[in-house]
């Protein structure tokens, strides 16, 4: 096995001096990408299961998503070793490990999930901005897309890291304020409710809430392939959102129980909370907007990087085409159906996330480790457990996808 500090050195284009990627920036990029619109939907999908059962589900989903992120990082660094360059996207990884068929499935899954989520983000953010600024929806959506899309296109790695850091800091401040204000009405006994039979319904959106794997290739390159730093970025970067999700869910589910009658459930607990407490409404909106903004940046960077690789554009150069293809379709779709938020999240969670960031990382890693066809150096493994771990990841993803298909098929007939 090879032990190394880094695969290569990133250079500043102006000075040609080494510009090592910051571990803090990588952690914030993971945390920011993870804390997205998914967190806003968690109370709505977990209220039936109750806090205790959904907390267990959150922790299991977190472990699952950490494992799949580490598998992607493992394959990514090996692919960089083999190809001799940074900026390796999922397409190159899939081609190397799974061949042409793998690339086709990966491409369409990746594009599908990114567009579905970007549509959800633009739809929800434009709704919030319209409420705040009193401008039409199309103006809000265009403003949001142009502002954040512009930062992603024109900004340096350092500027994007700084903007992300400010947004994550804002999330933590508004989150703390929300917890302090809303916890005054908390019904502690309500948090002990656990209905494990209702858990499967919440898995797609909880799994979706932990999506950050699209930015793994970006910070693997920024951190120069340093496996130790990559592991730290993934574990800490997703650990922060895990704590946020658990506290958030406890506060929301513990606060709305007073409004439930018998087995009734509220369509959107956040909406209920906004209407009952004057101070909570604006705080929820600010938190929601910041959470969506951090995710939007991560997904725009991920998809534009992916499209540049797909279109065979040279790495390290900002080209307008990938960004236009990333920003315009979600903007148009969100304006065609402003009520698309929950639908887009559920669909992306079930079919996009669990195929692309569940089945795929394990399949690529299996091929990489056991097919014997690749000539890459033997690097340290980031995920222990061998074939058993990989089988559990593929089996778990397959079970959720299959049960959702059966449920949706049953509803159709």
Secondary structure, 3 states (H helix, E strand, C coil): CECCCCCCCCECCCCCCECCCCHHHHHHHHHHHHCCHHHHHHHHHHCCCCHHHHHHHHHHHHHHHHHHHHHHHHHHHHHHHHHCCCCCCHHHHHHHHHHHHHHHHHHHHHHHHHHHHHHHHHHHHHHHHHHHHCCCHHHHHHHHHHHHHHHHHHCCHHHHHHHHHHHHHHHHHHHHHHHHHHHHHCCHHHHHCCCHHHHHHHHHHHHHHCCCHHHHHHHHHHCCCCHHHHHHHHHHHHHHHHHHHHHHHHHHHHHHHHHCCCCCCCCCHHHHHHHHCHHHHHHHHHHHHHHHHHHHHHHHHHHHHHHHHHCCCCCCCCCHHHHHHHHHHHHHHHHHCCCCHHHHHHHHHHHHHHHHHHHHHHHHHHHHHHCCCCCCCCECCCCCCHHHHHHHHHHHHHHHHHHHHHHHHHHHC
